[in-house]
Amino acid sequence: MFEAKVTVRLKKGISDPEGVNTLKALHLLGFETVKNAKTIRTFDLLIDRKNKSDVKKDVEQMCQRLLTNPVIHTYEIEIEEK
Amino acid sequence: MFEAKVTVRLKKGISDPEGVNTLKALHLLGFETVKNAKTIRTFDLLIDRKNKSDVKKDVEQMCQRLLTNPVIHTYEIEIEEK
């Protein structure tokens, strides 16, 4: 069993409305010292395979087909045996 | 300047509809070896303060007032000087 963490970030220059709104709300609450807010999404997957390199290949495919949009996202994959 | 990362997870037993739907979609795409999918949200904040312990206090307050819902979320804070 492997745990794969896929961290999905927006590429530079791509707007992050959730981050913008979080920043506005923090300012409204008086947290003026916050200069920037970004959001990052992580998928934590539990995968039942024997071989770490197969897991890596599968997760790469999952990123390309479902979890990320290559136009706007960058991603990182971390795999750990459980 | 400090970078604060707030990692927000759902508490055990709290349903994660996005995770459930991700798992279903992965199965539909043929990734049957995925046994569980969870989603994690991270806020990446840039904070202009001099003192790390002030940053920590502020970010704790932000978590309690805006970033997390204590009924359903747990959170972790990591702070790094920039």
N, CA and C atoms of all chains as a GROMACS GRO file, in nm:
protein
  492
    1MET      N    1   0.086  -0.120   0.000
    1MET     CA    2   0.000   0.000   0.000
    1MET      C    3   0.089   0.124   0.000
    2PHE      N    4   0.053   0.219  -0.083
    2PHE     CA    5   0.129   0.344  -0.090
    2PHE      C    6   0.037   0.464  -0.068
    3GLU      N    7   0.094   0.567  -0.009
    3GLU     CA    8   0.022   0.694   0.002
    3GLU      C    9   0.087   0.790  -0.097
    4ALA      N   10   0.006   0.846  -0.187
    4ALA     CA   11   0.059   0.944  -0.282
    4ALA      C   12  -0.003   1.079  -0.252
    5LYS      N   13   0.083   1.178  -0.235
    5LYS     CA   14   0.033   1.314  -0.216
    5LYS      C   15   0.059   1.394  -0.342
    6VAL      N   16  -0.048   1.449  -0.398
    6VAL     CA   17  -0.035   1.534  -0.517
    6VAL      C   18  -0.065   1.677  -0.475
    7THR      N   19   0.036   1.762  -0.485
    7THR     CA   20   0.019   1.902  -0.448
    7THR      C   21   0.000   1.983  -0.575
    8VAL      N   22  -0.113   2.050  -0.585
    8VAL     CA   23  -0.149   2.124  -0.707
    8VAL      C   24  -0.145   2.274  -0.679
    9ARG      N   25  -0.058   2.342  -0.752
    9ARG     CA   26  -0.046   2.487  -0.738
    9ARG      C   27  -0.085   2.554  -0.868
   10LEU      N   28  -0.131   2.679  -0.858
   10LEU     CA   29  -0.156   2.757  -0.979
   10LEU      C   30  -0.023   2.807  -1.035
   11LYS      N   31  -0.010   2.808  -1.166
   11LYS     CA   32   0.111   2.862  -1.229
   11LYS      C   33   0.120   3.011  -1.202
   12LYS      N   34   0.242   3.063  -1.208
   12LYS     CA   35   0.263   3.206  -1.192
   12LYS      C   36   0.183   3.282  -1.296
   13GLY      N   37   0.118   3.391  -1.254
   13GLY     CA   38   0.043   3.472  -1.348
   13GLY      C   39  -0.103   3.430  -1.362
   14ILE      N   40  -0.136   3.310  -1.311
   14ILE     CA   41  -0.275   3.265  -1.317
   14ILE      C   42  -0.346   3.319  -1.192
   15SER      N   43  -0.462   3.380  -1.212
   15SER     CA   44  -0.527   3.443  -1.097
   15SER      C   45  -0.584   3.337  -1.002
   16ASP      N   46  -0.581   3.370  -0.875
   16ASP     CA   47  -0.623   3.279  -0.768
   16ASP      C   48  -0.734   3.350  -0.690
   17PRO      N   49  -0.859   3.344  -0.742
   17PRO     CA   50  -0.967   3.422  -0.680
   17PRO      C   51  -0.987   3.387  -0.533
   18GLU      N   52  -0.969   3.260  -0.499
   18GLU     CA   53  -0.987   3.222  -0.359
   18GLU      C   54  -0.881   3.287  -0.270
   19GLY      N   55  -0.759   3.291  -0.322
   19GLY     CA   56  -0.652   3.358  -0.248
   19GLY      C   57  -0.679   3.507  -0.234
   20VAL      N   58  -0.726   3.569  -0.342
   20VAL     CA   59  -0.756   3.713  -0.340
   20VAL      C   60  -0.864   3.742  -0.236
   21ASN      N   61  -0.969   3.658  -0.236
   21ASN     CA   62  -1.078   3.681  -0.141
   21ASN      C   63  -1.035   3.655   0.003
   22THR      N   64  -0.949   3.556   0.022
   22THR     CA   65  -0.898   3.529   0.156
   22THR      C   66  -0.819   3.650   0.206
   23LEU      N   67  -0.738   3.706   0.118
   23LEU     CA   68  -0.658   3.823   0.154
   23LEU      C   69  -0.748   3.941   0.192
   24LYS      N   70  -0.851   3.966   0.110
   24LYS     CA   71  -0.945   4.075   0.140
   24LYS      C   72  -1.011   4.053   0.276
   25ALA      N   73  -1.058   3.932   0.298
   25ALA     CA   74  -1.128   3.903   0.425
   25ALA      C   75  -1.033   3.920   0.543
   26LEU      N   76  -0.907   3.878   0.528
   26LEU     CA   77  -0.810   3.894   0.638
   26LEU      C   78  -0.788   4.043   0.665
   27HIS      N   79  -0.781   4.124   0.560
   27HIS     CA   80  -0.764   4.268   0.580
   27HIS      C   81  -0.885   4.327   0.651
   28LEU      N   82  -1.005   4.284   0.610
   28LEU     CA   83  -1.127   4.333   0.676
   28LEU      C   84  -1.129   4.296   0.824
   29LEU      N   85  -1.070   4.183   0.856
   29LEU     CA   86  -1.065   4.141   0.998
   29LEU      C   87  -0.952   4.211   1.073
   30GLY      N   88  -0.875   4.293   1.003
   30GLY     CA   89  -0.770   4.370   1.071
   30GLY      C   90  -0.630   4.312   1.058
   31PHE      N   91  -0.616   4.203   0.983
   31PHE     CA   92  -0.482   4.144   0.966
   31PHE      C   93  -0.412   4.210   0.847
   32GLU      N   94  -0.374   4.335   0.868
   32GLU     CA   95  -0.317   4.416   0.760
   32GLU      C   96  -0.175   4.373   0.724
   33THR      N   97  -0.112   4.300   0.811
   33THR     CA   98   0.027   4.259   0.786
   33THR      C   99   0.037   4.146   0.682
   34VAL      N  100  -0.077   4.087   0.646
   34VAL     CA  101  -0.074   3.981   0.544
   34VAL      C  102  -0.063   4.047   0.407
   35LYS      N  103   0.044   4.015   0.336
   35LYS     CA  104   0.071   4.081   0.208
   35LYS      C  105   0.028   3.999   0.088
   36ASN      N  106   0.015   3.871   0.106
   36ASN     CA  107  -0.029   3.786  -0.005
   36ASN      C  108  -0.088   3.657   0.052
   37ALA      N  109  -0.186   3.603  -0.021
   37ALA     CA  110  -0.246   3.475   0.019
   37ALA      C  111  -0.265   3.391  -0.106
   38LYS      N  112  -0.215   3.267  -0.100
   38LYS     CA  113  -0.232   3.175  -0.212
   38LYS      C  114  -0.297   3.048  -0.159
   39THR      N  115  -0.371   2.982  -0.246
   39THR     CA  116  -0.429   2.855  -0.204
   39THR      C  117  -0.363   2.740  -0.281
   40ILE      N  118  -0.346   2.632  -0.210
   40ILE     CA  119  -0.284   2.512  -0.268
   40ILE      C  120  -0.378   2.395  -0.238
   41ARG      N  121  -0.398   2.309  -0.336
   41ARG     CA  122  -0.484   2.194  -0.316
   41ARG      C  123  -0.398   2.068  -0.315
   42THR      N  124  -0.424   1.981  -0.218
   42THR     CA  125  -0.350   1.855  -0.213
   42THR      C  126  -0.448   1.738  -0.215
   43PHE      N  127  -0.417   1.639  -0.298
   43PHE     CA  128  -0.493   1.514  -0.297
   43PHE      C  129  -0.407   1.409  -0.227
   44ASP      N  130  -0.470   1.341  -0.134
   44ASP     CA  131  -0.400   1.237  -0.058
   44ASP      C  132  -0.464   1.104  -0.100
   45LEU      N  133  -0.389   1.024  -0.177
   45LEU     CA  134  -0.446   0.901  -0.234
   45LEU      C  135  -0.383   0.778  -0.171
   46LEU      N  136  -0.467   0.680  -0.143
   46LEU     CA  137  -0.418   0.552  -0.092
   46LEU      C  138  -0.426   0.451  -0.205
   47ILE      N  139  -0.312   0.393  -0.241
   47ILE     CA  140  -0.306   0.310  -0.362
   47ILE      C  141  -0.253   0.172  -0.330
   48ASP      N  142  -0.328   0.073  -0.377
   48ASP     CA  143  -0.294  -0.066  -0.349
   48ASP      C  144  -0.217  -0.126  -0.467
   49ARG      N  145  -0.086  -0.101  -0.468
   49ARG     CA  146  -0.001  -0.165  -0.569
   49ARG      C  147   0.127  -0.210  -0.499
   50LYS      N  148   0.200  -0.301  -0.565
   50LYS     CA  149   0.319  -0.357  -0.501
   50LYS      C  150   0.443  -0.273  -0.528
   51ASN      N  151   0.443  -0.203  -0.642
   51ASN     CA  152   0.567  -0.147  -0.691
   51ASN      C  153   0.559   0.007  -0.695
   52LYS      N  154   0.654   0.070  -0.628
   52LYS     CA  155   0.650   0.216  -0.620
   52LYS      C  156   0.654   0.283  -0.757
   53SER      N  157   0.730   0.225  -0.851
   53SER     CA  158   0.742   0.292  -0.981
   53SER      C  159   0.610   0.281  -1.059
   54ASP      N  160   0.533   0.171  -1.036
   54ASP     CA  161   0.400   0.161  -1.098
   54ASP      C  162   0.308   0.269  -1.041
   55VAL      N  163   0.318   0.289  -0.908
   55VAL     CA  164   0.236   0.391  -0.842
   55VAL      C  165   0.267   0.527  -0.904
   56LYS      N  166   0.395   0.554  -0.921
   56LYS     CA  167   0.437   0.683  -0.976
   56LYS      C  168   0.377   0.705  -1.116
   57LYS      N  169   0.387   0.598  -1.199
   57LYS     CA  170   0.331   0.608  -1.335
   57LYS      C  171   0.181   0.634  -1.332
   58ASP      N  172   0.110   0.556  -1.246
   58ASP     CA  173  -0.035   0.574  -1.235
   58ASP      C  174  -0.070   0.716  -1.193
   59VAL      N  175   0.001   0.766  -1.091
   59VAL     CA  176  -0.036   0.897  -1.036
   59VAL      C  177  -0.007   1.007  -1.140
   60GLU      N  178   0.100   0.991  -1.215
   60GLU     CA  179   0.127   1.086  -1.324
   60GLU      C  180   0.008   1.090  -1.422
   61GLN      N  181  -0.041   0.971  -1.457
   61GLN     CA  182  -0.157   0.960  -1.547
   61GLN      C  183  -0.280   1.027  -1.486
   62MET      N  184  -0.302   1.002  -1.355
   62MET     CA  185  -0.418   1.061  -1.287
   62MET      C  186  -0.411   1.213  -1.291
   63CYS      N  187  -0.289   1.266  -1.271
   63CYS     CA  188  -0.271   1.411  -1.274
   63CYS      C  189  -0.307   1.465  -1.410
   64GLN      N  190  -0.259   1.396  -1.515
   64GLN     CA  191  -0.282   1.446  -1.649
   64GLN      C  192  -0.427   1.431  -1.693
   65ARG      N  193  -0.493   1.327  -1.643
   65ARG     CA  194  -0.629   1.300  -1.691
   65ARG      C  195  -0.738   1.359  -1.604
   66LEU      N  196  -0.709   1.382  -1.475
   66LEU     CA  197  -0.818   1.428  -1.387
   66LEU      C  198  -0.779   1.536  -1.287
   67LEU      N  199  -0.669   1.514  -1.217
   67LEU     CA  200  -0.645   1.596  -1.097
   67LEU      C  201  -0.596   1.738  -1.126
   68THR      N  202  -0.531   1.756  -1.240
   68THR     CA  203  -0.478   1.889  -1.268
   68THR      C  204  -0.513   1.932  -1.410
   69ASN      N  205  -0.505   2.061  -1.430
   69ASN     CA  206  -0.524   2.120  -1.564
   69ASN      C  207  -0.388   2.178  -1.605
   70PRO      N  208  -0.322   2.115  -1.703
   70PRO     CA  209  -0.185   2.156  -1.736
   70PRO      C  210  -0.172   2.301  -1.784
   71VAL      N  211  -0.285   2.360  -1.825
   71VAL     CA  212  -0.280   2.500  -1.870
   71VAL      C  213  -0.254   2.594  -1.752
   72ILE      N  214  -0.312   2.561  -1.637
   72ILE     CA  215  -0.305   2.655  -1.524
   72ILE      C  216  -0.231   2.601  -1.402
   73HIS      N  217  -0.207   2.471  -1.398
   73HIS     CA  218  -0.150   2.413  -1.276
   73HIS      C  219  -0.009   2.357  -1.293
   74THR      N  220   0.066   2.362  -1.182
   74THR     CA  221   0.186   2.278  -1.171
   74THR      C  222   0.156   2.178  -1.060
   75TYR      N  223   0.224   2.065  -1.062
   75TYR     CA  224   0.199   1.970  -0.953
   75TYR      C  225   0.326   1.897  -0.912
   76GLU      N  226   0.321   1.849  -0.788
   76GLU     CA  227   0.430   1.768  -0.734
   76GLU      C  228   0.369   1.640  -0.678
   77ILE      N  229   0.444   1.531  -0.695
   77ILE     CA  230   0.396   1.402  -0.642
   77ILE      C  231   0.495   1.351  -0.539
   78GLU      N  232   0.444   1.314  -0.422
   78GLU     CA  233   0.527   1.248  -0.320
   78GLU      C  234   0.465   1.113  -0.290
   79ILE      N  235   0.548   1.009  -0.291
   79ILE     CA  236   0.495   0.875  -0.266
   79ILE      C  237   0.567   0.811  -0.148
   80GLU      N  238   0.488   0.751  -0.061
   80GLU     CA  239   0.544   0.693   0.061
   80GLU      C  240   0.480   0.555   0.082
   81GLU      N  241   0.561   0.458   0.121
   81GLU     CA  242   0.504   0.326   0.147
   81GLU      C  243   0.434   0.326   0.282
   82LYS      N  244   0.320   0.254   0.292
   82LYS     CA  245   0.242   0.253   0.418
   82LYS      C  246   0.237   0.112   0.476
   83MET      N  247   0.994   3.945   0.688
   83MET     CA  248   0.884   3.881   0.615
   83MET      C  249   0.882   3.731   0.649
   84PHE      N  250   0.762   3.680   0.670
   84PHE     CA  251   0.748   3.538   0.700
   84PHE      C  252   0.648   3.474   0.604
   85GLU      N  253   0.673   3.347   0.576
   85GLU     CA  254   0.576   3.269   0.500
   85GLU      C  255   0.510   3.172   0.597
   86ALA      N  256   0.377   3.180   0.605
   86ALA     CA  257   0.305   3.088   0.694
   86ALA      C  258   0.221   2.995   0.608
   87LYS      N  259   0.238   2.864   0.631
   87LYS     CA  260   0.155   2.767   0.560
   87LYS      C  261   0.055   2.707   0.658
   88VAL      N  262  -0.072   2.720   0.624
   88VAL     CA  263  -0.177   2.664   0.708
   88VAL      C  264  -0.237   2.546   0.632
   89THR      N  265  -0.221   2.427   0.687
   89THR     CA  266  -0.274   2.306   0.624
   89THR      C  267  -0.403   2.269   0.693
   90VAL      N  268  -0.511   2.266   0.618
   90VAL     CA  269  -0.643   2.242   0.676
   90VAL      C  270  -0.693   2.105   0.631
   91ARG      N  271  -0.718   2.019   0.730
   91ARG     CA  272  -0.768   1.885   0.699
   91ARG      C  273  -0.906   1.868   0.762
   92LEU      N  274  -0.986   1.779   0.703
   92LEU     CA  275  -1.114   1.744   0.766
   92LEU      C  276  -1.088   1.648   0.880
   93LYS      N  277  -1.163   1.666   0.990
   93LYS     CA  278  -1.150   1.574   1.104
   93LYS      C  279  -1.198   1.435   1.062
   94LYS      N  280  -1.150   1.334   1.135
   94LYS     CA  281  -1.194   1.196   1.109
   94LYS      C  282  -1.345   1.187   1.125
   95GLY      N  283  -1.409   1.118   1.035
   95GLY     CA  284  -1.554   1.100   1.046
   95GLY      C  285  -1.633   1.207   0.973
   96ILE      N  286  -1.566   1.316   0.934
   96ILE     CA  287  -1.636   1.422   0.860
   96ILE      C  288  -1.629   1.386   0.711
   97SER      N  289  -1.742   1.391   0.643
   97SER     CA  290  -1.740   1.346   0.503
   97SER      C  291  -1.668   1.447   0.415
   98ASP      N  292  -1.603   1.395   0.314
   98ASP     CA  293  -1.521   1.475   0.223
   98ASP      C  294  -1.576   1.452   0.082
   99PRO      N  295  -1.683   1.525   0.045
   99PRO     CA  296  -1.749   1.498  -0.084
   99PRO      C  297  -1.654   1.511  -0.204
  100GLU      N  298  -1.561   1.605  -0.196
  100GLU     CA  299  -1.468   1.621  -0.308
  100GLU      C  300  -1.377   1.498  -0.320
  101GLY      N  301  -1.334   1.448  -0.205
  101GLY     CA  302  -1.252   1.326  -0.205
  101GLY      C  303  -1.330   1.208  -0.260
  102VAL      N  304  -1.456   1.195  -0.218
  102VAL     CA  305  -1.541   1.084  -0.263
  102VAL      C  306  -1.560   1.092  -0.415
  103ASN      N  307  -1.586   1.212  -0.465
  103ASN     CA  308  -1.606   1.228  -0.609
  103ASN      C  309  -1.478   1.205  -0.689
  104THR      N  310  -1.365   1.247  -0.632
  104THR     CA  311  -1.236   1.221  -0.698
  104THR      C  312  -1.214   1.070  -0.708
  105LEU      N  313  -1.243   0.999  -0.599
  105LEU     CA  314  -1.225   0.853  -0.598
  105LEU      C  315  -1.313   0.788  -0.704
  106LYS      N  316  -1.440   0.830  -0.710
  106LYS     CA  317  -1.533   0.774  -0.810
  106LYS      C  318  -1.481   0.800  -0.951
  107ALA      N  319  -1.437   0.923  -0.976
  107ALA     CA  320  -1.390   0.958  -1.111
  107ALA      C  321  -1.265   0.878  -1.146
  108LEU      N  322  -1.176   0.858  -1.049
  108LEU     CA  323  -1.054   0.779  -1.075
  108LEU      C  324  -1.092   0.634  -1.109
  109HIS      N  325  -1.192   0.580  -1.037
  109HIS     CA  326  -1.237   0.443  -1.067
  109HIS      C  327  -1.297   0.436  -1.209
  110LEU      N  328  -1.376   0.538  -1.243
  110LEU     CA  329  -1.436   0.540  -1.378
  110LEU      C  330  -1.329   0.546  -1.486
  111LEU      N  331  -1.216   0.610  -1.455
  111LEU     CA  332  -1.106   0.618  -1.552
  111LEU      C  333  -1.019   0.491  -1.552
  112GLY      N  334  -1.055   0.395  -1.465
  112GLY     CA  335  -0.983   0.268  -1.465
  112GLY      C  336  -0.876   0.255  -1.357
  113PHE      N  337  -0.862   0.357  -1.273
  113PHE     CA  338  -0.760   0.349  -1.166
  113PHE      C  339  -0.822   0.280  -1.042
  114GLU      N  340  -0.845   0.150  -1.058
  114GLU     CA  341  -0.916   0.074  -0.955
  114GLU      C  342  -0.829   0.052  -0.831
  115THR      N  343  -0.698   0.070  -0.846
  115THR     CA  344  -0.609   0.044  -0.732
  115THR      C  345  -0.614   0.155  -0.627
  116VAL      N  346  -0.680   0.267  -0.661
  116VAL     CA  347  -0.691   0.375  -0.562
  116VAL      C  348  -0.800   0.337  -0.462
  117LYS      N  349  -0.763   0.328  -0.335
  117LYS     CA  350  -0.856   0.280  -0.234
  117LYS      C  351  -0.921   0.393  -0.155
  118ASN      N  352  -0.856   0.508  -0.153
  118ASN     CA  353  -0.912   0.621  -0.080
  118ASN      C  354  -0.854   0.751  -0.137
  119ALA      N  355  -0.935   0.857  -0.134
  119ALA     CA  356  -0.887   0.988  -0.179
  119ALA      C  357  -0.936   1.092  -0.080
  120LYS      N  358  -0.844   1.173  -0.031
  120LYS     CA  359  -0.882   1.281   0.060
  120LYS      C  360  -0.831   1.412   0.001
  121THR      N  361  -0.898   1.520   0.033
  121THR     CA  362  -0.850   1.650  -0.012
  121THR      C  363  -0.801   1.732   0.107
  122ILE      N  364  -0.697   1.806   0.084
  122ILE     CA  365  -0.637   1.890   0.188
  122ILE      C  366  -0.623   2.029   0.127
  123ARG      N  367  -0.656   2.131   0.206
  123ARG     CA  368  -0.643   2.268   0.156
  123ARG      C  369  -0.530   2.337   0.231
  124THR      N  370  -0.446   2.406   0.158
  124THR     CA  371  -0.336   2.479   0.223
  124THR      C  372  -0.344   2.627   0.185
  125PHE      N  373  -0.330   2.713   0.284
  125PHE     CA  374  -0.319   2.856   0.258
  125PHE      C  375  -0.173   2.895   0.277
  126ASP      N  376  -0.122   2.966   0.182
  126ASP     CA  377   0.018   3.010   0.185
  126ASP      C  378   0.015   3.163   0.201
  127LEU      N  379   0.050   3.211   0.320
  127LEU     CA  380   0.037   3.353   0.352
  127LEU      C  381   0.174   3.419   0.366
  128LEU      N  382   0.186   3.538   0.309
  128LEU     CA  383   0.309   3.616   0.324
  128LEU      C  384   0.279   3.727   0.425
  129ILE      N  385   0.356   3.730   0.533
  129ILE     CA  386   0.323   3.821   0.644
  129ILE      C  387   0.441   3.910   0.678
  130ASP      N  388   0.412   4.038   0.683
  130ASP     CA  389   0.515   4.138   0.709
  130ASP      C  390   0.517   4.175   0.858
  131ARG      N  391   0.588   4.094   0.937
  131ARG     CA  392   0.608   4.126   1.077
  131ARG      C  393   0.753   4.093   1.110
  132LYS      N  394   0.801   4.148   1.222
  132LYS     CA  395   0.943   4.129   1.256
  132LYS      C  396   0.964   4.003   1.339
  133ASN      N  397   0.860   3.964   1.414
  133ASN     CA  398   0.880   3.866   1.519
  133ASN      C  399   0.801   3.738   1.490
  134LYS      N  400   0.871   3.626   1.487
  134LYS     CA  401   0.806   3.500   1.452
  134LYS      C  402   0.692   3.464   1.547
  135SER      N  403   0.708   3.497   1.675
  135SER     CA  404   0.603   3.457   1.770
  135SER      C  405   0.477   3.542   1.750
  136ASP      N  406   0.493   3.668   1.705
  136ASP     CA  407   0.376   3.749   1.670
  136ASP      C  408   0.304   3.689   1.549
  137VAL      N  409   0.384   3.644   1.451
  137VAL     CA  410   0.325   3.582   1.332
  137VAL      C  411   0.243   3.461   1.374
  138LYS      N  412   0.302   3.380   1.462
  138LYS     CA  413   0.233   3.259   1.506
  138LYS      C  414   0.099   3.294   1.571
  139LYS      N  415   0.100   3.395   1.660
  139LYS     CA  416  -0.023   3.436   1.728
  139LYS      C  417  -0.126   3.484   1.627
  140ASP      N  418  -0.083   3.570   1.533
  140ASP     CA  419  -0.174   3.620   1.429
  140ASP      C  420  -0.236   3.506   1.350
  141VAL      N  421  -0.151   3.413   1.307
  141VAL     CA  422  -0.202   3.306   1.219
  141VAL      C  423  -0.300   3.217   1.296
  142GLU      N  424  -0.273   3.192   1.423
  142GLU     CA  425  -0.368   3.117   1.507
  142GLU      C  426  -0.505   3.186   1.506
  143GLN      N  427  -0.501   3.319   1.523
  143GLN     CA  428  -0.625   3.398   1.522
  143GLN      C  429  -0.696   3.389   1.385
  144MET      N  430  -0.616   3.399   1.279
  144MET     CA  431  -0.674   3.390   1.144
  144MET      C  432  -0.744   3.255   1.124
  145CYS      N  433  -0.680   3.148   1.174
  145CYS     CA  434  -0.738   3.014   1.161
  145CYS      C  435  -0.871   3.009   1.234
  146GLN      N  436  -0.873   3.064   1.356
  146GLN     CA  437  -0.996   3.054   1.436
  146GLN      C  438  -1.106   3.144   1.381
  147ARG      N  439  -1.068   3.256   1.321
  147ARG     CA  440  -1.170   3.352   1.278
  147ARG      C  441  -1.212   3.335   1.132
  148LEU      N  442  -1.124   3.283   1.049
  148LEU     CA  443  -1.160   3.278   0.906
  148LEU      C  444  -1.124   3.147   0.834
  149LEU      N  445  -1.002   3.103   0.853
  149LEU     CA  446  -0.950   2.999   0.762
  149LEU      C  447  -1.004   2.860   0.788
  150THR      N  448  -1.043   2.833   0.913
  150THR     CA  449  -1.089   2.697   0.943
  150THR      C  450  -1.221   2.702   1.021
  151ASN      N  451  -1.289   2.591   1.018
  151ASN     CA  452  -1.410   2.572   1.098
  151ASN      C  453  -1.376   2.466   1.203
  152PRO      N  454  -1.368   2.505   1.330
  152PRO     CA  455  -1.321   2.412   1.433
  152PRO      C  456  -1.411   2.290   1.452
  153VAL      N  457  -1.535   2.299   1.402
  153VAL     CA  458  -1.626   2.184   1.416
  153VAL      C  459  -1.581   2.070   1.325
  154ILE      N  460  -1.530   2.104   1.207
  154ILE     CA  461  -1.499   1.998   1.110
  154ILE      C  462  -1.351   1.988   1.071
  155HIS      N  463  -1.273   2.090   1.106
  155HIS     CA  464  -1.133   2.092   1.058
  155HIS      C  465  -1.029   2.077   1.170
  156THR      N  466  -0.918   2.019   1.131
  156THR     CA  467  -0.797   2.033   1.212
  156THR      C  468  -0.699   2.114   1.127
  157TYR      N  469  -0.603   2.178   1.189
  157TYR     CA  470  -0.507   2.253   1.109
  157TYR      C  471  -0.367   2.248   1.169
  158GLU      N  472  -0.270   2.271   1.081
  158GLU     CA  473  -0.129   2.280   1.121
  158GLU      C  474  -0.073   2.408   1.065
  159ILE      N  475   0.014   2.472   1.142
  159ILE     CA  476   0.076   2.596   1.096
  159ILE      C  477   0.228   2.575   1.087
  160GLU      N  478   0.286   2.611   0.973
  160GLU     CA  479   0.433   2.610   0.958
  160GLU      C  480   0.475   2.751   0.923
  161ILE      N  481   0.575   2.802   0.993
  161ILE     CA  482   0.620   2.939   0.965
  161ILE      C  483   0.769   2.938   0.931
  162GLU      N  484   0.802   3.011   0.826
  162GLU     CA  485   0.940   3.014   0.777
  162GLU      C  486   0.977   3.159   0.747
  163GLU      N  487   1.097   3.200   0.786
  163GLU     CA  488   1.139   3.337   0.755
  163GLU      C  489   1.180   3.346   0.608
  164LYS      N  490   1.150   3.460   0.547
  164LYS     CA  491   1.178   3.477   0.403
  164LYS      C  492   1.276   3.590   0.383
   0.00000   0.00000   0.00000
